[in-house]
């Protein structure tokens, strides 16, 4: 099913709550993950997968779930946020992250859970569910990214630049014209150079390009700390340079493995980072998939209509159980 949603008067996000549990979980390759739980310790479990790759989780991500009903699990993926080692791309692939999600579930003693993810988090949610469908009760996806070459070409090959030429100019500025035919590779050479100053400068350009297009009305993209920008840019570029460690078209091709799982998609109609075509392609022909195209909205989780619709979805799921 597909429909337009996100009308005025929709549900508001829940007030801020503090976690009842914070811990570190050691996984492979020398990585240790920051994991937190909030809400009701005996509630219905839901795991939240942050975007990027490289973004890290934030307290805002707890606020889409009724804390009396849901047991909310957030974690920083490898190299992100409070996970260590910071900004590391060693043993950091999609397959490693899928294994990490399962280890978190087993460590916390959770039998089944819903999987909630946006942007790269939606990619990872699909990849995880296709690898481990049994524990997944429902998928809740926002700003769908299917990790295809067409999507990467849109954002890093000039597609989005047709709408934001001035910000594309700024993104291209540190790259010589002779290398601009492959911006991901050009940035990769510099983000992983031995020149720390160059890494930090290029990280800022990388993150401003994405942040500047995430919302409908961003006059001045939010600045990020140098360390956050470096981790975000290096990890995201590492994944995109390696095609997200997935085969081309894999997530759509393997959709049949999870078509019995209820899926809810909240997609901004004017999403410049992950255009609606990806969400439409994923939902088309999937009888158990509820696609909601949100008017007047872009990509960001914080967009008012996007946030409200996600709360509505989680409340609807709660009421059906």
N, C-alpha and C positions, 0 to 999 in steps of 0.2 A: 504494500500500500504506500502511496505517496500523497502528501498533502502539504499545503501551506499552513504554517503555524507561527507561533511567536507573537500573537496579537497583544495589544495593550491590556494590562490587567492580569497578566499571567502570574504564576507563583513567584514569590520572592525567595532568594537564597536564605539559608538558615543562619542564625547568629554564629559567631566564632566560638569554637569549642577547643579545649586543650586535649591532647592525647592522654589516654590512660596507660599507654605503654610505649616506651621508646627503647630500641635495642639495636645492636649491631649483629649482623649475621655474616659469617665468613663463607665465601664461595670460592670457586677455583681461580687460578692464575694470580694469587696474591690479593684479590679484591675482597673488600669488606663493605657490606651494604648497610646503609641507614634505613631502618624500618620503623614505622610507627602505627599505632592503632588508636582510633578514637570512636566515640559514639557508645553504643550498647555492647558490652563484652559478650552478651548472649544473643545479640541480634543477628540478622541475616548478613553474611559477609559479602563485601564488595571490595575488590582490589582496584586501585586507581593507577593507571599507567600514564606518566607525564610525557610531554612532547619533546621535540628537538629533532633527532636525538641530542641529548646533552643538556636539557633544560632543568631537570631537577624538580622535585615537588615543592609545594608551598602551602601555608595554612589555608589559603583561599580554596584549595581543592577539597577541603573537608566539608565545605558549606553547601553542597548540593544534596545532602543526605540527611533525612530525619534522624537525629542522633538517638532518639528513643527506639528506633526500629533497626537501624543499620550498624553493623560493625565494619568500620571503614579502615582499610589497610592501604597506606601510602608507603612508597619507598623511592629512594634515589637510585637510579640505574647506575651501572658501572661507570666510574669516573665523574659522576655528577654530584652536586650538592654536598651533603655530608658523607657520602661514600668515598672510600679511599682505595687506591691512590688517586688523588684529584687530577682530572683531565687526562687520565691514562687511556690509551687505545690498545694496550697490550691485552690479548685475550678478551677483546671487547667486540663481539659480533652479535647478530640477531639470535643465533643459536645459543650463545652463552646466556643472553638475557632470557630466552625461553626457559632454559634450565634453572635460572635464578628464580623465576616466578614460581616454578614448581617447588623449589627448595623452600621458599618462603611459605607457601601453602602447607607443605608437610611440617615445617618447623612450628607453625602456629596451630597445627592440629585442625585445619579446616578441610572438611570433606568436599563441599561444593561452594562456589561463590559466583557472583556476577562480576564481569570484567568491564571496566569503564575506562575509556581512553580517547584522547583527542589528538588529531594530527598524526605525528609519529606514534603517539600512544594508541591510535586506532590501528595503525599498521601492525604494531606489536601485539595488540589484542587479537587481531585476526590470525597472525602467525602462531601465537600461543594456542588459541582455540583449535586451529587446524592440527597442531601437534599433540594437544592434550584436550580433546573435546569432552571427555567424561566429567571433569569437575566443573565445567562451565554451565551455569544455569541460564545466563542471559548475557548478551553483548550490548553495551551502550556506547555508541561511537559518535564523535564530533569531528567535523572537518576532515573527512576521509582522505587519506593518502595511501595509494595502493603500491607505491614504490616502483612505478613504471618509468621507463625512459622518457615517455611523453610528458609526464608530470615534472620530471627534473628539467627537461628542455623548456617547459613553460616558464619555470621560475628562474632558471639559471642560463637560459639560452635566448632570452629576448622576448618571450611571450608577454609576461607581466610588465616588461619594460615599455610596451606600447601604451600602457595606462599611466605609468610612473616614469617618464623619461628622465626627469631631473634626479630621481633617486637611483636609477640605473646608471646614470652618468657618475654619480658619487661612488657606487659600487665598483664600477670599472676603473675609476681613477688610478688606483695603485698598480694596475696590471698593464703592461705594455700592449699596444694595439696588436702586435703580432701573436699574442697569446690569448686574445679574447674570444677565440673560437671555442674554447673549452674552459669556462670560468671555474668550474669545480676543480679541474686539474691544475689550473694556474694558481688558485688559492691554496691547493694542497701543497704545492712546492714551497710555498712561503710559510704556511701555518706549521709545517713540519721541518722547517729549516733549523739551523743551529743558531740563528740570529734571534735572540729573545725579544729585542726591540721590534723587529719586523713582525714576529708572531703577534705581539700585542697590538700593533698598529693594524694589521690585517684582520685580526679578530674583531676589532671595533667596526671596520667596514662591513664585515660579514654579518654581524648581528644587527646593525642598523638597517641593512637592506631588508631583512626579514621582519624586524619589529615595525619598520615603517609601513609595511603593507598588511599588517595583521588585523588592523581595525578599520572601520569605515571612515573615521574622522580623526586621524593622527597627524596633527600639524607638525609636531616635534617628537620623533620617536624617543621613548624613555632611554636614558643612559643606563648602562650596566657597569658594575665594577669590573676592573681589568681582569681579575681572576675568574669571575663568572663568564665574561665574554670569551676569554681564552678557552675555558673548558667547553663552552657551548660550541664555539666555532670549530675547534679541533675535532671534537667528537662527531658533530653533525657532518662536517666535511669528510671525515674518515668513513662514515657510513655511506654518504652519497657517492664518494669516489669509488667505493666498492659495491655500488648498486644495492645497498642495504643488505648485502649478503643473502639475497633472494634471487631466484631465477625470474627472468622477465615474465610477467603475467601470472606468477605463481599463486598469488592470493585469490585472483578470480578463478583460475583454473581449478583450484582445490576447494572452491566454495561448497561443492556438494558434500564435503566431509562434515560441514557444520550447519547445513540447511534446516536441521530439526531444532536448532537452538534459536529461541526468540532473539531478534536483533532490532535495535532501535537506533536510528541515525538522526542526529540533529546537524543540519548543514546550512551554513550561511549562504543565501542566494548570491551574494556578491563577494564570496571568498576569493581573494586574489592569490593566496598562498596555495590553497588546495581547491581548485575550481570544482563546482558541483558535479561535473561530468563523472568524476571518480565515484562519488556517492551514488549517483544514478546508475552507473554500470554495476556497482555491487548489489544494489537493491533490485534491479530489474529481473523479474522472474523468480524472485525469492519470496515465496508466499508468506513466510513468517517474519518478513522484514518490514518495519514501519519507518519509512523515510519522511522526515519533516524538513521542508525547505523553508528557511526562516527569512522573511522579507526584511529589507533594510539592515542587513547584518553581514559582517565579514567573517574573519577566521577566528578571532581571539575568544578564548574561554570567558573573558570578562565582558564581552559585548552583552548589553542588558537583555536583549531578546534571546540570545543563545543561552545565557545563564538561566533565565527564567524557564526556558523550555526544557533544559536538562533537569531542573528541579521537578517540573511537571511530570516528566517521564519517570523519574525515580519514585515519585508519589503514586503514580498509576501502577507501577510494578508492585509497590508496597501494598496497595489496596487489593490487588488480585491474589494476595497470598494469605 
